[in-house]
């Protein structure tokens, strides 16, 4: 792919300037955040995001109306992001194996609890012809904390489809190692993602915190999980996370968000 994926994302130390919104083909809200493997700084995924919407709720507005609006927005993001991802190719150097980036989608707590997620994902994958193995979904700890039959069925269905499941926001509040162990041993998780606050605090603190970070990475790997981090804003943070065994990360120092159309080659049709 020409454009973003064809150039060296590390040709400068840090991206400069504001990021424009996506064009009409992906909707005005859709952006992609590049994620990199820390060992060799190779692009491995794009994370679909939208700018935070601050919708004012007037007194007396029904909660169900707000919920329906959020579910509709999530559905639109899923559809548009999968259509873009299905159009990606990756032009690698002759001596490097060709790799197409994964698509990473964050699942809201509302979407996770709606009972519609598996059906929605199957629908958009069929429509976009995007292989399930190129998709991963990130859930909050709150979304995955529970033993309800519907939740376990959902996670098992995603696993059987080949979709990756990431436990996100780890360390943002009181994190449960029991939840991490239960879900990973059951084969329902593929990765653990440190919150930006946790990753930055541990990477910038004393040696004991760095030892803790390294131990967390060893724990994740022992459970068969990849360790991810967000919020990498300096070279020092990058080096600390890499040396502690963190596998992949996103952040301003690594690569800024880009409009969805920037991930397509010039003149390349969408979907």
N, C-alpha and C positions, 0 to 999 in steps of 0.2 A: 504494500500500500504506500502510495506517495503521501506527502503531507506529514502528519504527526508521527505515524508509525515508521516512516522510511528514514527519518532523520535521527541523529544521535541525540537522545534527550539530555545528555550530559555535556553538550557542546558549550554550555555556560554553567557557571556554578549555581545560579539561582534565577528562575524565571522573573521577568520584569513586566510591569503594566497590569492593567485591569483585564478581566476576562469578559468578553461580550456574551450575550445570550445566544442560544442556539437559534438557527433559522427556522422557518415555518415547517420544514419537512419533519423535524423532530419535535415540534411544539416549542413555544417561546421559553419554556422552563428547563428543558433537558440539557444537562451538562455531564461531562465525563471527567472523572479524576483518574489519572494514570497511576497504577500501582507497580512497584518494581521489586524484583528479587534482590536482596541486599548483597548476596555473595558475589554477584557479577554485574549488578546494576542493569539487568535486562528487564524490559517491560513484560509483565506477565498478565495484567488484567486492567480493565477499565471499570470503575465504579460509577454507576449511574446515580446522579444526584439532582435535586432541584433546589433553588433558593428557598429558604424558609419562608413560608407564607404566613403572614400575620393577619388573619381574617378576624375582624371585629365581630363579636357575638352580641347582638342586642338583647336587652332584657326580654325574657319570655320566648326567645327563639328555642325551638325544640332541639334537644340533644341529638335525636335521631337524624334531624336534617343535617347537622354538622357531620355526623358519622357517615352518612350516605355520601356527602361531598368528598370526604377524605378517601373513602373506598374508591370512588370514581376517579379521583386524582391518581391514586396508586395504580389502578387498572391502566390508565392512560400511559403512565411512566413505563410500566411493564411492556405494553404493546410497542411503544416507540423505541425503547431501548433494545428489545429483542430484534426488531426490524433492522436497526443499525448494526447490531452485532453479527447478524446473518450476512451482512455485506462486507465484513472485514476480511482482508487478507493481510499477510505480513511478508514483506520483501526483506529477507535476511541476507546477510553476507554469504558468499559461496561456501565458506568453511563452517557455517553455523546451521544447525538443524532448523527447519522452518517451524515456527510456532505461531499460532493464532491466539491472541489474548482472550482470556476468560471475560465474561460479563458478570459483574457482581451487583446484586440488587439488595437494597435494604428493605426489610419487611417491617411495617409498622405493627405495633401491638394490636391495633384494631384489625388490621388485615389478617394477622395470625389467628385471631380469635373468631374471625367471621365464619370459618368453615368453608370458605370459597377458594382458598389459596391454591390447593392442588388442582382444582378444576380450571382456575384461571391460568395457571402456569402451563398446563397441558394445551389449553386453547391457544395461547400466544406462541408456544413452541411449534405447534402444528401450522399455525398461520404464517409464521416467519420462516419455518423450516430450519430453525436453529437447533443443533443437537443439544440434548439435555446435558451432556457432559461438558459443555462450554459455559454452563451457568452455575453460579453459586448464590445462595441466599443468606443474608446476614440477619440474625434475630437478636433481640435484646435478651438479657438474662431473665427479665420478668416474663417474656413471652415463652421461654423454655422451662420455666420453673413450675412444675406441676406434673401430676401423674394421670391427668384426665385421658380417657381412652382416645378421644378425638385428637389430642396433641400427639400422642404416641403413634397413632395411625398416620397422621400427617408426616411426621418425621420419617417413619418407615417407608412411606410412599415416595418421598423425595430421595431417600437413599436408593430405593429400587430403581428409580428413574435414572440415577447417576448424577443427580444434582448435588453439589456441595452445600454443606450447612455450616455456617460460621457462627460461633457464639461471640457476639460483639459487645463492646463497651465494658470489657472486663477491667475491673479496678476502678471504675468510675464511682462506685459506692461500696457497699458491703458485698463482696463477691463470694460465691459459694464454690469451694473446691469439691464438695459433695456432688453438686449439680454437674460440674465439669466431669467428674469421674463417672457418674451414672450414665450420662449421655454418650460419652466417648466409648466406654466399655460396651455399651449396647450397639455400637457402630452407627450412632445417629449424628455424629459430628465429624467434620473434616478439618476444622480449624478453630483457633482461639485468637481473638483480636483485642489487644490492649487499647484502652481509651487514650485519647491524646494527653489528658492530664496525667494518667498513670505512667505512660511511656516517657513523657518529658520529666516528670519528677524523679523516676527511677534512674533515668539516663544522666541526670544532672546532679545527683546527690553523691554521698560518700561511697566508699568501697563496699560497705555492708549492703547498701541498696543495690549496687551493681551485682553483687554476689546473689542477692535475692532474685534479680532479674534473670541472671544466668540459670539459677535453679528453677525458675518458672518455665524457662525455655526447655530445660531438660525434662521437666514434668510433662509438658505438652508433647514433646517428641516421644517420650515413653508411652504415652497414651495413643500414639499414632496420629497426632494432630500437628498441623503447621501453626507456627506462631506468627501473627501479623501485628502491626502497630500502625497507629495513625498519629498525625501531628508532628512529623519530622520537619523541623524548621531550621536546623543548623547542621553543619557538618559534624560537629562534636556529638550531637544526638544520633546521627546516622552511624557514626563509627562505634559508639557505645552499644547500640542495638545490634549492629552486625556482629560485633565481637562477643555479645552475650548469646548469640545463637538465634536471634530473631530472623525469620525466613523472608518476610516481605513487609513492605511499608508504603504508606502514602504521606504526603506532606508538601508544603510549599517549597522546601529546599530541593525535593526530588522532582517535582513537576506540578505545575498549576492546573487547575480545572480548565477544560477547553470546551467550546461549544460542540454539540454533537456532530455538526456538519464537518468539523475539522478532522474527524476520524475517517472520512471518506476521501478517496482519491478524486482529483478533478474530473468532473463529468461522469463520475460513477453513479449509476442509478441506485436508489434506495429500495431495498427489499426486492 
